[in-house]
Structures are given as structure tokens and as C-alpha cells.
């Protein structure tokens, strides 16, 4: 009797083992694809609920047992994944632990985005380590590897819409953005910079100021020409965006005390261009800087009509009148 009982237990054990193995490694003929998103901070129970709802896990007990026995239940990475229904539990779990997503996310960097803002966008959209992204963007050795011969990547990362994988490494993202910039900023464009009396780096630095100041495509080449006029006359640029770049609590409305800030980026105190670009300018602002409008303007003030355009002036007297009109229309006079 005991012998028969032992044989029965062994048979049951083998059946359980066979069932477990089948649940882990088997896949079905259902080839429909489904996309799932695992948010950061999701518990294993929440992950399992998401997978079951998507029809990816038919046997939650086996999946949970596999995850717990392999220690994978606490290692699942957040992200957006695309799987084929019928995938085995083992393959599904491995992909979630390794963070292998086949879905690319649409990530847009607006023109004039700074490195720090890019890092924030990347963290929100695809889970990139923002601190590491900023660190690498200011690492001279790494920048040399990706073709940036400058103290910072600021100015050399092309704003655009990219399709990136969740959890993509900062090194890969920086390389991609730098390659897009390098493809655009050709030797022919650098020759245009020289024609304006600017080095390739100075041209991008000025373009970043134009990006920060101009709001319309019509204004961009005029603003670029105005700043070039001031540079050639040895005048201070007096560009608000250069101060905004270093404000610890910016961007915000500038105060008179901000204009007295002791900082090399303060173009109200120091002549010439700031030490580095102050953002990553878009193609339109770069081209406006390389092909500026020729004129005699030296001053500008924003119009009060909300159009984003400026009123340009040749003399200080004209400028004072334009500023007075602006304040009157804004009700701040």
C-alpha cells in the first residue's frame, strides 16, 4: 500500500513539474501583438494585472511562481513594450527584466531647449537617468568621442522629434542628437559663419541668443543682424536670455538687480558673447545667424500686441520712445 502511495505521489509530482515547465516555456499559436506600459514604481501585482489584462499571461500562478523563484519579481523595469500574444512566460519575464522594449517612443525637443530641460524631458518620456545625461553632456572626454570639441554639449544637440526606446542609455541619446546636429552643420555653413566674422562655435553661441530672443521667423534674421551690429561696434549685447540661462530660479521676469549680476553670462555687464551657447538653437535660428538681415538697427523692444515681434530702432532716442510706447500699452508706465 505504501509502495502504491509513493508511486502515486511521484506521479503527481511529475505532473506538476510537467505542468510548470509547460507553463514557463510553452507558447501558443496566437500571434496578435499587444503594447503594454509598465509605469515606474509599479508593484509586481500591478505588473501581473497589466499583463493579464493584455492577454499575455494565461496562468498567473505559474508566472508568479517563476518570477519569485528566479528573484525577478522585484527586477522588472518600467517602459513601453510590444509583445506577441502567446509568448512564453520565461521569454516574457526575461524581456521585462532586461528592459528589452521593441516600442520606440516619440520624444520632441523644442527649439531653444537647454541640456537640463532635455534631461527632464528624457526622464519623463523614456526613463533616462537625467543626472547622468547632464554629467555626460559636460564631460570633455565623452564629448570628444561623439565629435563635440567644446566644454559642453550645449548648442550641439539638435532640437527635433526623435523616436527612442524606453530606458535608452544617455550615451546613445547624446550621440544621436549630436549626429543630427553634425549632419546639419556642414562645412558650407561654417564658411557662412566665417563670412560674418564668427568662428563655428561663436556662430552657434550667437544663434542660441537669437533663439532665446526671437519668437517669429520674420524677426530671427533681423535680431541676428542687430546683435552682429552691436558686436562689431564693441557694444554690450544686453540680451535678456543670457541672464535667464544662469538664474537659479528662472526663467522669470528679470529684475534690475539681475542686470548687475557678476557672471560672465551677464551680457549687460560684459561685452562680447557668453562663454558657451545658452541653449540648443533650432535650424531656423542658426540659418538666421549665418544669413542675417543687413540693417542699422542697434536696439529692440518687444511689441505689446502679443505677436512675439519686436520694434527695432537705430538710435537710443528712437529706442526710448519705443520702450515708452510699449510700457504705455502694457499699462506699466
KOLKOLGU-929138 format. One record per residue: residue in one letter; x, y, z of N, C-alpha, C in turn. Coordinates in steps of 0.1 Angstrom, whole numbers, plus 2048, in hexadecimal, padded with zeros to 3 digits. Example, Ala and Ser with C-alpha at 12.3 -4.5 7.8 and 13.67 -1.06 7.14 Angstrom:
<nodes>
a8847C784E87B7D384E8847DF84E
s8807EA8478897F584788180084F
</nodes>
This chain:
<nodes>
x8087F480080080080080980D800
x81380C80981C81880982381A7FC
x82680E7F682D80F7E98248157DE
x8188127DE80E8187D580C8277D7
x80C82A7E580B8397E88178407E3
x82383B7E582F8427E182F8447D1
x82B8397CB82A83A7BC8208457B8
x8158467BF80B8507BC81085E7BE
x8188607C981D86D7CD8278717C2
x8308687BE83A86B7B483386F7A7
x8288677A482186A79781B878798
x81587C7A380F8897A581A8947A4
x8268917AA83189B7AA83689D79C
x83789279483B89378683189B77E
x82589978181A8A077981B8AF77C
x81D8B278981F8C178D82B8C7786
x8368BF7878428C47808408C6772
x8398BD76B8378BE75D82E8CA75A
x8248CB76281A8D77608228E4762
x82B8E576C8328F176F83C8F4763
x8428EA75F84C8EB7538448F0747
x8398EA7458318ED73982C8FC73A
x82890074682490E74882F918746
x83B91474984691D74884B91F739
x84C91473385391472684A91371A
x83E90F71C83590D71083091B70B
x82C91B6FE8269276F881B9226EF
x81192B6ED8069276E580792C6D7
x7FE9286CF7FE92C6C17F893A6BE
x7F39406C97ED94D6C87F99576C6
x7F995E6BA8049676B78009766B7
x7F49796BD7F09876BD7FA98F6C6
x7FE99A6C28079A36CA7FF9AC6D3
x8059AF6DE7FF9B86E88099C06EF
x8069CD6F180F9D66F880B9D9706
x8149D870F8119DA71D81B9E4723
x8179EC72D8209F67338219F2742
x82D9F07478309EE7558359FB75B
x82DA01763831A0E76983CA0C773
x844A1777584FA16780848A1578D
x84DA0C796848A0A7A383DA007A4
x8399FA79982E9F07998339E47A1
x8299DE7A982C9D27B182B9C67A8
x8309BB7AC82F9AF7A48209AB7A2
x8189AD7AC80A9AA7AA8049B379F
x8079BF79F8029C87958079C4787
x8149C07868199BC7798129B0774
x8109A677D80899A77A7FA99D775
x7F49A677C7E69AA7787E69B076A
x7F09B87677F19BE75A7F49B474F
x7FC9AA7527FF9A07487F3997746
x7EC9947507E098B74F7D5992747
x7D399F74A7C99A77427CD9A8734
x7D99A77307DE9A87227DD99A71C
x7DA9907237DA98371D7E797C71B
x7F19817237FF97B72180297072B
x7FA9707367FC9667407EF95E742
x7EF95173F7E39497417E394274E
x7EF9407547EF9397617F794176A
x7F09497727F795377B7FF94C786
x7FA94078B80193979580F934790
x81092F78481C92A77F82693677D
x82094177882994D77582E952782
x82695378C82A95979983594F79F
x83294279F83C9387A484993A79D
x84993B79085693D78985D94978D
x85595478E85C9617928629617A0
x85A95B7A985F95A7B786B9517B8
x86B9457B287693B7B38829407AC
x8819497A288D94E79C89195C7A1
x88A9617AB88D96E7B088A9797A7
x88297779D87F98179287498A796
x86C9867A086098E7A486399C7A8
x86F99F7AC8739AD7B087C9B37A7
x87E9AD79B8889B37918829B7784
x8759B778386E9BB7778709CA774
x8749CD7688779DB76586B9E275F
x8699EF76285E9F675C8609F974D
x8569FB7468589FE73884B9FB730
x84C9FD7238419FA71A8469EE711
x83F9E37118439D770B8399D2700
x83E9CC6F68359C56EC8389B66EC
x82E9AE6EF8309A06EF8269996E6
x82998D6E281F9856DA81897C6E4
x80B97C6E48039746ED8079656EA
x80895D6F480D9506F381B94E6F7
x8229596FA8309586FE83195070B
x83B94870C83D94071883F949725
x83C94473083E94B73D84D94F73F
x85694573B86494773D869953734
x86595372886995D71E86496B722
x85796B72785197772B85897D737
x85A97474186197974D86F97E74A
x87697774288497B73E884989738
x87B98B72F87A9987288779A3731
x86E9A173B86B9AB7458769AE74E
x87E9A47528899A675B8959AD754
x8979AA7478A29B073F89E9BD73A
x8919C073A88C9CD73588D9CE726
x88B9C271F88C9C271187F9C570B
x87D9D27088709D77028729D86F3
x8689D46EB8699D56DD8619E16D8
x85D9E96E28559F56DE85DA026E0
x85DA0A6D6864A166D685BA216DA
x85FA2A6E3856A356E885AA426E0
x850A4A6DD851A566D7856A616E1
x861A676DF867A716E986AA7D6E1
x864A886E5866A956DE86EA9F6E7
x878AA56E1880AAF6E887DABC6E0
x876AC66E6874AD36E0881ADA6DD
x880AE36D388CAEC6D088FAF46DD
x89CAF56E08A0AFD6EC8A0AF56F9
x89EAE86F889EAE07048ACADF70A
x8AEAE17178BBAE071D8BEAD1720
x8CAACE7238CEAC07278C6ABB733
x8C5AC473D8BDAC07498AEABD745
x8A9AC573D89BAC373989AAB6731
x8A3AB47288A3AA77208A4A9B72A
x8ACA9C7348ADA9173E8A0A8F744
x899A9974888CA9874E882A91745
x882A95738879A9072F87BA8172D
x888A7D72C88CA6F72A888A66736
x88AA6C742886A6474E877A6274E
x86FA6C74A861A6A74A85CA6173F
x862A6273385DA5B728862A4D726
x86FA4B729874A3D72787DA38733
x87CA3F73E883A3A74A892A3B74A
x897A447438A6A467438ABA4C750
x8B6A487558BCA4E7618C0A5C75E
x8B9A667638BBA7475F8C9A79765
x8CDA757718D9A797768E5A7476E
x8E4A687698EFA627618EFA69754
x8E4A6C74E8E3A737418EAA81742
x8E7A8974D8EDA9674E8FCA94751
x900A8A75890EA8875B916A8574E
x911A7C746917A7973A918A84730
x90DA8D73090CA98727917AA372B
x91DAA1736928AAB73A935AA473D
x936A98738943A9073994BA9172C
x956A9872D95EA9B721963A8E71A
x967A8472296CA7771B961A71714
x955A7071A94AA6A713945A72707
x945A7F708941A886FD94BA866F1
x957A846F4961A826E995EA756E1
x959A6B6E8956A5E6E294AA606D8
x941A696DB936A6A6D2937A776C9
x943A7C6C8946A866BE943A946C2
x942A976CF940AA46D494CAAA6DB
x953AB36D495FAB96DA95CAC66E1
x955AC56EC951AD06F4950ACC703
x94FAD670C94EAD271A941ACD71E
x937ACF71692AACA719922AC770C
x918ABE70D911ABB701906AC56FE
x904ACF7078FAAD97058FDAE06F8
x8F2AE06EF8F4AE66E28F6ADC6D7
x8FBAD06DB8FEAC56D18F4ABA6D1
x8E9ABB6D78DFAB16D88D3AB66D0
x8D0AB06C48C6AB66BC8B8AB36C1
x8B0ABE6C38A2ABD6C789AAB76BB
x892AAD6BE88AAA66B4882A9C6BA
x87AA946B2872A896B887AA7C6B5
x87CA756BF883A686BE87BA5C6C3
x87EA516BE877A446C3881A3C6CA
x880A3B6D788AA356E0883A2A6E8
x88CA206EC887A156F4886A19703
x87DA1370A87CA16718889A1071F
x88EA1972889AA1472F8A7A15727
x8A6A1B71B8B2A1C7138BDA2471B
x8C9A1F7198D5A257208D7A3371C
x8DBA3C7268DEA4A7238E9A4C718
x8F3A437188FDA4370E8F8A42700
x8EEA396FF8E8A376F18E0A436ED
x8D8A486F68D0A546F38D8A606EF
x8E3A636F78ECA6E6F48F2A6C6E7
x8F7A606E48FDA5D6D78F3A606CB
x8E7A5C6CD8DDA5E6C38DAA6D6C0
x8D8A746CB8D5A826CA8E1A8A6C4
x8EDA866C88F9A8C6C28FBA896B3
x8F8A7D6AF8F9A796A18F0A81699
x8E4A8369E8DAA8B6968DEA99694
x8E4A9F69F8EAAAC69E8F5AAD694
x8FEAA369590AAA368C906AA167D
x8FCA9967B8F7A9866D8F2AA5667
x8ECAAD6708E7ABA66B8F2AC466A
x8FAAC5674904AD0675911ACC66D
x910ACD66091AAC9657925AD3655
x930ACF64E93BAD864B936AE5644
x92CAE363B927AEE634920AF963D
x91AAF4647913AFD65091EB04659
x929AFD65C933B0266493AB0D65C
x93BB0C64F940B17646938B23647
x92BB21648922B2D64A924B34657
x928B2C66192BB3266E937B3B66D
x941B3566694EB3D66494BB4A65C
x941B4A65393EB5664B938B60654
x933B5D66092DB66669937B6A674
x944B6567294EB6867C94DB5F688
x947B54687945B4B69394BB3E691
x950B3869C955B2A69B948B2169B
x949B1569893EB0C698937B0C6A6
x93FB0C6B093AB0B6BE933B186C2
x939B246BE933B316C0925B326B9
x925B2D6AD918B2D6A690DB266AD
x910B1A6B3906B136BA902B1A6C7
x90CB206CD909B276DA900B336D7
x903B3A6CC8FAB466C88ECB406C4
x8ECB356BD8DFB306B98D7B2C6C5
x8DDB286D08D5B246DC8CFB306E2
x8D6B3C6E18D0B486E68C5B4D6DE
x8C6B4B6D08BCB4F6C78B0B466CA
x8B2B396CD8A7B306D08A0B346DC
x8A7B386E68A1B3D6F389AB4A6F2
x89DB526E8897B5F6E788CB606DD
x88EB5A6D1884B5B6C6879B516C8
x86DB566C5861B4D6C685BB4A6B8
x85FB516AE859B4F6A1865B4D697
x862B4568C86CB43682870B5067B
x866B5A67A869B66674873B6F67C
x872B6E68987BB75691889B6F692
x88AB62691897B5C6938A3B6268C
x8A3B6467F8AEB6A6788B1B7867B
x8A6B7F67F8A7B8D6838AEB8E691
x8AAB8569A8B0B856A78BFB816A6
x8C2B7769E8D0B7369C8D8B7E696
x8D3B8668D8DAB916878DCB9C692
x8D2B9E69A8D4BA86A58DFBA46AF
x8E0B986B38EAB946BC8F8B946B5
x8F8B916A9905B926A190ABA16A1
x900BAA69F903BB869E909BBC6AC
x904BB86B7909BBC6C4917BB66C6
x918BA96C2925BA36C4930BAA6BC
x92DBAE6B0937BB56A893ABC36AD
x931BC96B4933BD66B9939BD66C7
x93BBCA6CD941BC96DA937BCC6E5
x92ABCB6E291FBCD6EB91CBC06F3
x917BC26FF912BB6706905BB16FF
x903BA47008F7B9F6F98EABA2701
x8EBBA370E8E0BA67168D4B9D712
x8D6B907128CCB8670E8C7B7F71B
x8BAB8171D8B4B7A7298B6B6B72A
x8B5B6471F8B7B557208C4B51726
x8CEB587248DBB5472A8DAB54739
x8D3B5D73F8D1B5E74E8C7B53752
x8BDB5174A8B3B4674E8BAB3974F
x8C4B377478CBB2A7468D2B26754
x8D6B3075B8DDB2D7688D5B31774
x8C9B357738C0B3777E8BDB2A785
x8BFB297928BCB1C7998ADB1A79A
x8A5B25799896B2379B88FB2778E
x897B27783891B2B77688BB2076E
x885B23763883B3075E878B38765
x87AB45766870B4D76C872B5C767
x86AB6576C86BB73768878B7876E
x880B7E76688DB8476B88BB90774
x893B9177E893B9D78789FBA5784
x89FBB27888ABBBA7868B7BB578D
x8B6BAE7988C1BA879F8C7B9D797
x8BFB9678F8C4B8B7868CEB9177C
x8CCB9D7788D5BA376D8E2BA6773
x8E4BA67808F1BA97878F8B9C78B
x8F2B917888F8B8478C906B83787
x90FB7E79091DB7C78D91FB6E787
x91DB6D77A91EB60773922B62765
x92BB5A76092FB5C752924B5B747
x919B5574B90DB54742905B60743
x908B6A74B900B7674C904B80741
x8FDB80736901B8872B8FEB9772D
x8F8B9A7398F6BA873C903BAE743
x90BBA5748918BA974F924BA7746
x924B9D73E92FB9973692DB99727
x937B9E720936B9F712938B9170B
x934B906FF937B846F892CB796FB
x92FB6D6F5926B626F7929B5B705
x91FB5470A921B4D71692AB41714
x92FB3B71E939B3071D935B24714
x928B21715923B1670D915B19708
x910B116FF902B136FB8F9B12707
x8EDB187078E4B187138D8B0F711
x8D8B087068CDAFE7038D1AF76F6
x8C9AEE6F28CBAE76E58C2AED6DA
x8C8AF66D28C0AFD6C88BBAF46BD
x8AFAF76B78AAAF06AC8B0AF469F
x8ACAED6958B2AF06878AFAFF683
x8A3B0368589FB116818A8B1C687
x8ABB1A6948B3B2569B8C1B24696
x8C6B186948D4B1668F8D5B1D681
x8CCB1A6788CCB2066B8CAB2F66B
x8C2B346748C0B426758CDB49679
x8D5B426828E2B476868ECB4767B
x8ECB3D6738F5B3B6688F2B4465C
x8E5B4765B8E0B506508D7B5B656
x8DDB6465E8D5B6F6648D1B7965B
x8C7B8165F8C2B8C6578CCB98659
x8D0B9F64F8D9BAA6508D1BB7653
x8D4BBD65E8CCBC96618D5BD166B
x8D0BDC6718D7BE567A8D1BE4688
x8C8BDB68B8C2BDA6988CCBD66A3
x8CABDC6AE8D2BD96BA8CABD66C6
x8BDBD96C68B5BD76D18A7BD06CD
x8A1BCA6D7894BC46D588CBC36E2
x87FBC26E0877BC06EC86BBB86E6
x865BAF6EE85ABA76EA84EBB06E8
x846BAC6DE839BB36DC82FBAF6E7
x826BB86EA81CBB56F480FBAE6EF
x810BAA6E2804BA46DD803B956DE
x80DB8F6E480DB806E6811B796DA
x816B7F6D081AB786C3827B716C4
x82FB756CE83DB706D0847B776C8
x842B816C084BB896B8852B956C0
x85CB9B6BA863BA66C1862BB36B9
x863BBE6C0865BCB6BA874BCE6BA
x87ABD06AE888BD26AD88BBE16AB
x897BE56B189BBF46B18A9BF56AD
x8ADC006A78BBC036A38C2C0B6AE
x8BBC136B58C1C1C6BF8BBC1A6CD
x8C2C1F6D78BDC1E6E58B0C266E7
x8AFC316E08A3C3A6E1897C326DB
x899C2C6D088EC246CA88AC196D3
x894C136D9891C076E2889C0C6EE
x88DC176F4886C1C700878C1E6FD
x875C246F1867C266ED860C196EB
x866C0F6E6860C026E485DBFB6F1
x866BFD6FB864BF7708859BFE70F
x858C0B70E84EC13714840C0E70F
x83FC0D702833C086FB82FBFA700
x839BF2701836BE4706831BE4714
x837BEC71D832BEC72B824BF372C
x822BFC723814C0272480ABF8720
x80CBF1715803BE7710801BDB71A
x80CBD872280BBCD72B806BD2739
x804BE073A7FFBE5746809BE5752
x816BE674E820BE5759827BF375A
x823BFD75282AC09752827C1175F
</nodes>
